[in-house]
Amino acid sequence: MQELDLQTVSIIIATVSVVIGVIMSVLSIRNLAKSRRASIFLDFHKQADQEFLEDIEEVVGEWNWSDYEEFLAKYGPTNPKNWAKFIHVSSFFDSMGKLLKENITDAELIPEAMAAIAMIWWEKIEPIQADFAKRWRSSESLESSKFLYKTLKKMGYHSPVQSEQASLNPSKTQ
């Protein structure tokens, strides 16, 4: 009878050891996944170098257009230097949106300043997005930038431009 008790105890210990091992493995895999998501974001974020910051400042801060045709005339493919700046900036935010959409990284990792810039970017290009997609025969054109914007908005971020406009004209709502 004592051997049976010893055998039962050893089975219980073995079972508990296996359960603990499984739990530790699951926790380790979760931590590795979180670490990898952060690593991917940090690697991606390195693309926001001085050239990118200069391009975004110019595109968002200095460029103006009334419609898509004017945008194309001023900044489109016929003006390779400006077109390259537009592609640089749009690719950055569209890629960031794709990383979020595919759940490869977390929106919580986006610094507040970058979130503000992303929101200003979308508000700048949103009026021409549909024409842009039609022109380039891609309904997906800039859709990931839109996803990024909506995700940030859900998280409670507000565009500094909208906030500034609202404070200048309190009768308009955001």
N, C-alpha and C positions, 0 to 999 in steps of 0.2 A: 504494500500500500504506500509505503514511503517512497519507493521508486516512481510510482505513478505520480505522486505529488511533485517530485523533483522533475519528472518529465513534463508535467503540466506547466510548472514554473518556467522551465527552459523554453517551452513553446511560446508562452506569453512574452517572455523577454525577447525572443527572436521576432515575434510579430510586432511588438512595440518598436524594436530597432528598425524594422523595415518601414513602419509608418513614419517614424521620425526621419529616416533617410529620404523618404518620398517628400515629406513636408520641406525639408531642407533643400532638396533639389528644386522644388517648385519655387520657393523663395529666392533661391539663387538665380534661376532662370528669369524671374520677374525683375530682379535687380539688374541683371545683365541687359534685359530688354530696355529698361529705363535708361541705363547708362549708354546704350547704343543709340537710343533716340536723341539723347542730349549730345552725344558725340557727332551724330549726323548734322544736327542743327548747328553746332559750333563750327564744323567744317564748312557748311553752307554759308554761315554768317561771315566767314573770312572773305567772301566775295564782296562784302560791303566795304571796299577799300576807298582810298581817296578819290580815285577816278569815278567810282560809282557815286560817291557823295557829291562830287562836282556835277556829274550828269543829272542826278535827281534834282539837285538845286536848280539847274538850268531848265530842265524839262518842266518841273512843277512851278518853279518860281518866276521864270522869265518867258516861257513860251505861252502864246495866246492864239486862239483860233475861235471862229464863230461856228464852224461846222466841219464836217469830215473833209469836204473838198478843200477848204482852206488849210486844214491840217496837212493834207497830202501835198498841196502846193508848197507850203513852207518847210515841212519837216519830213516828207515822205521819201521814197527811194530815189527821187531825182536830186535829192540833197544828201549824198552819202554820209557826210559827217554828222548831220543831225539825225538821220535815219539810224545810224549806228548807236547814237546816244539813246534814242527811243527804244531800240531793240535791247540794248544793255539793261535799261531800267525795267522795261516790261518783262523781260525774261527773268529777272531777279524776283519780282513780285509774283509772277505767274508760277515760277518754280517753288517759291515759298508756299503758295496756295496749294500746289500739287502735293508737296510733302505733308501738309496738314490733311488734305482731302483723302490721301491714301493712308493716313494714320501712321506715317513714318516718323513724324516728330510731333511735339506738343505745342499748342499755341501759347501755353503758359511760359514757354521759354523765350518768347519774343519780348525783347526789351521795350519798355514803354515808348521811348523815342522812336524806335523802328516801327512800332504799331501806329504811332501818329503819322509817320511818313507814308506808311502803306495805305492808311485811310485817305490821306490827302491825294495820293497817287490815284486811287480808284475814283475819287470824286472828280478829279481832273479829266480822266479818260472815259468815264462812264457815258457821257453824252455821245461819244463817237464809237463806242464799242460795237453796237449793232451794225453800223455801216462798215466798220473795220472787219467784222466777221463775214459780212456779205462779200466785201471786196476780195478777201483772201480765201473765200469759199470754205470757211471753217466756222461752224457754229460754236466750236470750243474756244475760239480766239478770245483770250483774256478772261475766260470763265473762271480760271483758278485765282486770278486777281480778285474777282468778284467774291469768290468763296472765302478768300482771306479776309476781305473787308467785312463780310457778313459775320464771320467767326469772331473777329475782333470786336465788332459791334455787340454781339451776344455776350461777350466777356465784359462789357461795360465800358469799353474804350469809346471816346468821342473824338471826332475830328477837331483839331484846333481851329481850322478854318470855319467850320460850322459854328463852333462855340463863339468865335470872334464875331461872325456875322450876326449871330443871335444877340450878342451883347450890344452891337451897334444898332440893331433894329429889333427892339424887344417885342414889337407887335407880330413879328414872324415867329413861327414855332419851328423847332428843329424837325 
